[in-house]
Amino acid sequence: MRPSNPLPATCRNWLFGLLALLAAGCAPVGPDHEPPALDLPAGWSRGPEHSQGADVTALARWWTLFNDPTLDTLITRAAAGSPDLRIAAARVREARGQRRLAAAGTLPAVDATGSYTTSRRSDNTGGSGGNDDLFSAGFDAAWELDLFGRLQRRVEAADATLQASMEEHRDALVTLSAEVARTYLELRTAEHRLAIARDTIRLQEQTSELVHGKFALGLAGRLEIHQTDSLLALSRAEVPTLETAAAQATHRLALLLGEQPADLGRVAGQVGRIPQVPAHLPLTLPSDLLRQRPDIRAAERQLAAATATVGATVAELFPRFSLGALLGLQASSLGDLLSRSSRFWTIGPAVRWPLFDGGAIRAGIEISEARRDQARAGYEKTLLTALAETEDALVALDRERVKQQQLAAAVVAADQALTAARGLYTAGLTPFLNVLQSEATLFQARDRLAESDQRLALALVALYKALGGGWQSAAAEPHPAPPPT
């Protein structure tokens, strides 16, 4: 005897029809993402006088251009211990979990069920009274057929969000390396200016001894004593400010490295040496910013996520088809639960189509489209900001180099002027005021040259941060070290 089909003909027809429709497939509704076409300049409006083409290796470790092993070590330590990087890495893990959550919605959901109930019938309802027991166990399954791409668009949005979070982790590396270099330059500049101030103090102390000696011989007046003592006190007053700047820069370095200030201690290396900018600098083209700067790529991925969200919202206008099934066992006695006659099942398709919702879906579409437009404008702004930052850094680098050369010449001339003024004063051929003015001019020239050295080095840091350097040598996937105990 031919076994009977457990599924009624009507149910089979519905099921086969839905499966055929699913197999045929429907294109997801809503717009597909396309990166905006932007017109980028062929070159920079102003570049260093001596520049050369850059490759990924040059950008990945741009700080090695300073030829300072201490700086190299500090950036390596920061990449391993920075709290900012751990935060960015945790956001990547969060986005990865959100992506898995979105993908889970496209798969069937199966639940195991089991229950036991007991009830007593009333004697006054025409029944015989007594207790009824019901044992049940089974499986409950449901599967939404994503015919209009609602779930697929959500997965696309989650994919793009995950990619954006990874780019933000890389951008954190770019920012971190630049901030470590910037803070290290501030420390070295404070130390260098402190050394200049102390040299000036020693020089002025020698001048003070000379004046006091001449005063004792009656060859100098009390005015000259007061003038030299005043200038010496002003120079000594600069020392605490510079010592504070050096200490605070050290503390900021400790924060960037994820260490306590007391643990960092004195930064090794030649104290007071400001890293010098090389004459030849690797430089890339504006079009390379699209692939070099993580923040630009992150903005593009955020635009892709916003565009996919529009499609998921549009799909809410269309009906949702799903399949449901319930297979199990029911019996009034636990001993009969596993028998063949205790089996039961239900299976069938379902459809849900919102016909009136007060305009909620349309409002949601409008909101998602507005967010997409915001993301597009944000992407364009990020790119324009990158171009402006690079141009600014190039101008600062070019003009500061010229200024540095002039200040270096001023230091040489001021040193020669002081030597001449001291010799003439000792011989009694020039007033003491010329010596004081020459000392002040030399101190000012040396101090301004130190500040120019710092600005030139900071311009290099700004240039390679604007070019998106500093993340390429790191692993593409963030694998942060565990937080310190």
GUMIZA-998483 format. One record per residue (C-alpha): residue in one letter; z negated, x, y. Coordinates in steps of 0.05 Angstrom, whole numbers, plus 32768, in hexadecimal, padded with zeros to 4 digits. Example, Ala and Ser with C-alpha at 12.3 -4.5 7.8 and 13.67 -1.06 7.14 Angstrom:
// residues 2
a7F6480F67FA6/s7F7181117FEB/
***
This chain:
// residues 485
m800080008000/r8014801A8044/p7FD680298070/s7FD27FFF80AF/n7FD9802280F2/p7F9480238114/l7FB4801B8159/p7FD07FD7816D/a80197FD58181/t800A7FC581CA/c7FDB800081D0/r800D802E81AE/n8044801981DE/w80188026821B/l8002806981FF/f8048808081ED/g8062806A8231/l802E80918257/l803880CF822D/a808380CB8238/l807880C48283/l804881008281/a807B8129825A/a80B28118828C/g8084813082C4/c8082811F830D/a8087814F8347/p80468155836D/v8048812C83AD/g803B814B83F1/p8056818A8413/d806081CC83F0/h8044820A8412/e8074823B8432/p805A8277845B/p806D826F84A4/a80A9829984BA/l809282C684F3/d80BC82F2851F/l809A8336851F/p80AD8371854D/a80D383AA852E/g80A283DE8549/w806683E98576/s806E83E985C1/r8046842985C6/g8036845A858F/p8014849D858A/e803F84D785A2/h803984F7855E/s803A84C48526/q805784C184E1/g8064848C84AD/a802884728486/d8021845F843E/v7FEB8437841A/t7FC48476840A/a7FBF848A8453/l7FA784458467/a7F77843E842C/r7F4C847A8443/w7F5F8481848C/w7F19849C849D/t7F2A84DC8479/l7F5784ED84B6/f7F16850184D9/n7F0B853684A4/d7EC1852784A3/p7EA18527845D/t7E6285058476/l7E8A84C98490/d7EAF84C6844D/t7E6D84C38428/l7E50848E8456/i7E8B845F844C/t7E8784688401/r7E3D84578402/a7E4A841A842E/a7E7F83FF83FE/a7E4C840383C6/g7E0F83E683E9/s7E2483BB8424/p7E0483768426/d7E42835A8449/l7E6D836E840D/r7E3C834E83DD/i7E40830E8405/a7E8C83108404/a7E8D831E83B9/a7E5F82E383AD/r7E8F82B683D3/v7EC782CD83A6/r7E9E82BA8369/e7E9082768389/a7EDA826B8396/r7EEA827F834E/g7EB9824B8335/q7ED782168362/r7F1C82268346/r7F03821D82FE/l7EE281DC8313/a7F2481C28330/a7F4B81D782F2/a7F1981B382C5/g7F2E817182E4/t7F73817882C5/l7F58817A827D/p7F3D81428252/a7EF281368255/v7ECF81298213/d7E868113820E/a7E5B810B81D0/t7E3180CC81D1/g7DF880B281A8/s7DC6807981B1/y7D93804E818E/t7D7D800A81A8/t7D4E7FD5818C/s7D457F8E81A5/r7D217F4E8191/r7D3F7F098194/s7D187ED081B1/d7CFF7E9B8181/n7D0D7E6581B5/t7D587E7281BB/g7D6C7E538179/g7D6B7E948154/s7D3F7EAA811B/g7D1C7EDF8145/g7D117F25812C/n7D277F6A8142/d7D6E7F878145/d7D7B7FD28141/l7DBC7FF48156/f7DCE803C8148/s7E0D805B8166/a7E2E809F816C/g7E7380B58181/f7EA180D781B3/d7EB880BF81F7/a7EF880DE8214/a7F1E80D58255/w7F5C80F78272/e7F7D80EB82B5/l7FC980F282B2/d7FD9811882F1/l801D80F882FC/f801E81028348/g7FFE8146834C/r7FBA8134836A/l7F948162833B/q7FCB8197833C/r7FC8819A8388/r7F7D81A38384/v7F8681DD8354/e7FB981FB8383/a7F8881F583BD/a7F5182158393/d7F80824E837F/a7F91825B83C8/t7F48825783DD/l7F36828A83A7/q7F6C82B983BE/a7F5582B08406/s7F0E82C283F4/m7F27830183D1/e7F4D83158410/e7F0E83088439/h7EE98338840B/r7F1E836C8419/d7F19835D8463/a7ECE836A845E/l7EDF83AF8443/v7F0D83BC847E/t7ED783A684AF/l7EA183CD848B/s7EC6840F848A/a7ED8840784D4/e7E9083F684E7/v7E73843184C0/a7EA4846084E2/r7E9684418527/t7E4B8446851E/y7E51848D8504/l7E7984A08541/e7E448482856E/l7E1084AB854A/r7E3784EC8550/t7E4784DE8599/a7DFE84D185AA/e7DEB85128587/h7E22853885AB/r7E0E851C85EF/l7DC6852C85DF/a7DDA857485D0/i7E0085778613/a7DC3855C8638/r7D9585908618/d7DC685C88628/t7DC885AF8670/i7D7C85AD8672/r7D7885F5865B/l7DAA8609868F/q7D8585E486C6/e7D43860386AF/q7D62864786B9/t7D79863286FE/s7D328618870D/e7D14865B86F8/l7D46867E8725/v7D3586528761/h7CEA86588756/g7CF186A38752/k7D1886A68793/f7CE5867787B2/a7CAD86A7879F/l7CD386DE87C3/g7CDE86B387FF/l7D2986AF87F3/a7D2B866487E4/g7D0E86278806/r7CE385EF87EB/l7D1F85BF87F0/e7D4485E787BB/i7D0685E2878E/h7D0585978795/q7D5085918789/t7D5085B88749/d7D128596872E/s7D308551873D/l7D718561871A/l7D4B857E86DE/a7D20853F86D8/l7D5E851286DA/s7D7E853A86A2/r7D3E85368678/a7D3D84EA8683/e7D8084E4865F/v7D6384FF861E/p7D3984C28608/t7D7484938613/l7DA284BE85E8/e7D6C84C785B2/t7D65847B85B0/a7DB0847285A8/a7DB284A4856F/a7D788483854B/q7D94843D8553/a7DD884548539/t7DB5847084FC/h7D92842E84F1/r7DD4840784F5/l7DF2843784C3/a7DB984288493/l7DC683DD849B/l7E1183E6848D/l7E01840F844F/g7DCE83DC8436/e7D96840E843B/q7D5484118460/p7D53843D849F/a7D1C84688481/d7D4684758443/l7D84848B8469/g7D5F84C3848C/r7D8684F584B5/v7DD084EF84AA/a7DEA8530848D/g7E20855984AC/q7E2A858184EC/v7DFD855E851F/g7E1F854C855F/r7E6685588548/i7E94851E855C/p7ECC85188528/q7F0E852B8547/v7F4E85018546/p7F8985268526/a7FC98530854D/h7FF4850E8518/l7FE284C78503/p8001849C84CC/l801B845B84E9/t803B841E84C9/l806A83E884E4/p805583A384FE/s8076838284C2/d804683A78494/l800B838084B2/l801C83448487/r800C836A8447/q7FD9839C8463/r7FA7836F8488/p7F7C83468459/d7F6983158490/i7FB38302849A/r7FBC82F78450/a7F7B82D0844D/a7F9482A38486/e7FD582988461/r7FB082848422/q7F838255844A/l7FC382358464/a7FDC822E841C/a7F9A820D8407/a7F9D81DD8442/t7FE681CB8431/a7FD381BD83E8/t7F99819283FF/v7FCB81678426/g7FF1815B83E5/a7FB1814983C0/t7F9F811783F7/v7FE580F883F7/a7FDF80EE83AB/e7FA580BF83B8/l7FD8808B83CE/f7FF680878388/p7FD980688349/r7FAF80918319/f7FBD808A82CF/s7F8B809E829A/l7F7F809A8250/g7F3B80888233/a7F21808881ED/l7EDF807981CA/l7ED6808A8181/g7E948081815D/l7E668061812A/q7E3980258132/a7E0780078101/s7DC77FDF8101/s7DAA800D80CD/l7DA7805880D3/g7DB9805F808A/d7DFB803A8095/l7E0F806180D3/l7E3B809380AE/s7E5E805F8082/r7EA88051808B/s7E9C800980A1/s7E72802280DD/r7EAE804080FF/f7EC880238141/w7EF8803B8177/t7F17802781B8/i7F53804881D9/g7F8180368211/p7FA080478253/a7F8580358298/v7FA2803482DE/r7F8180348322/w7FA880298361/p7F85802083A4/l7FA67FE683C8/f7F777FDD8403/d7F458010841B/g7F4280038465/g7F70803E8474/a7F4180728456/i7F788096842F/r7FA68098846B/a7F6E80B38495/g7F6080E88460/i7FAA80FD8462/e7FA7810384AE/i7F69812E84A9/s7F87815C8475/e7FC88163849D/a7F9F817584DB/r7F7981AA84B4/r7FBB81C6849A/d7FD581CB84E2/q7F9481EE84F5/a7F9E821F84BC/r7FE5822C84D2/a7FD0823A8519/g7F97826584FF/y7FC9828E84D6/e7FF682998512/k7FBA82AB853E/t7FA182DE850A/l7FE583008509/l7FEB83018555/t7FA4831D8559/a7FB683548529/l7FF383678553/a7FC983678593/e7F9183918573/t7FC383C4855A/e7FE683C9859D/d7FA383CF85C1/a7F8C84078594/l7FCE842D859C/v7FCA842985E8/a7F81843F85E8/l7F92847985B9/d7FCC849085E2/r7FAA848B8627/e7F6784A68610/r7F8884E485F4/v7FA584F38638/k7F6284E68659/q7F3F85148627/q7F6E854D8638/q7F5E85458682/l7F1485438676/a7F188581864A/a7F3985A58684/a7F04858B86B3/v7ECC85A88687/v7EED85ED8689/a7EF585EA86D4/a7EAD85D186DF/d7E91860886B3/q7EB7863D86DB/a7EA0861D871D/l7E5786208707/t7E5C866986F3/a7E7A867A8736/a7E478650875D/r7E0C86708739/g7E2786B68747/l7E3386A78791/y7DEE86888798/t7DCC86C38777/a7DF086F087A8/g7DDB86C387E2/l7E2386B087F3/t7E20866587E7/p7DEB862E87F0/f7DC3861687B5/l7DE185D187BB/n7E2385EC879F/v7DFE86028760/l7DDE85BE8757/q7E20859A8761/s7E4385C98730/e7E0E85BD86FB/a7E1285728704/t7E5E85738702/l7E5E859C86C1/f7E2C856E86A0/q7E54853186B5/a7E96854F869D/r7E7A85638659/d7E59851F8650/r7E9884F98663/l7EC185258633/a7E91851285FB/e7E9984C8860B/s7EE584D2860C/d7EE284F385C8/q7EBD84B685AF/r7EED848485CE/l7F2884AA85B0/a7F0984A9856B/l7EF6845F8572/a7F3E84508585/l7F54846F8543/v7F218444851E/a7F3A84068542/l7F8284188532/y7F79841D84E7/k7F4C83E084E6/a7F8383BA850A/l7FB683D484D7/g7F8B83B9849E/g7F7683FB847F/g7F3884078456/w7F3D83D7841B/q7F7983F083F4/s7F52842583CE/a7F1F83F383B5/a7F2783C78378/a7F5083888382/e7F19835E8361/p7ED483648380/h7EA0837E834F/p7E648389837C/a7E2883B18367/p7DE983888359/p7DBB837F8394/p7D8583B3839A/t7D4183A2837D/
***
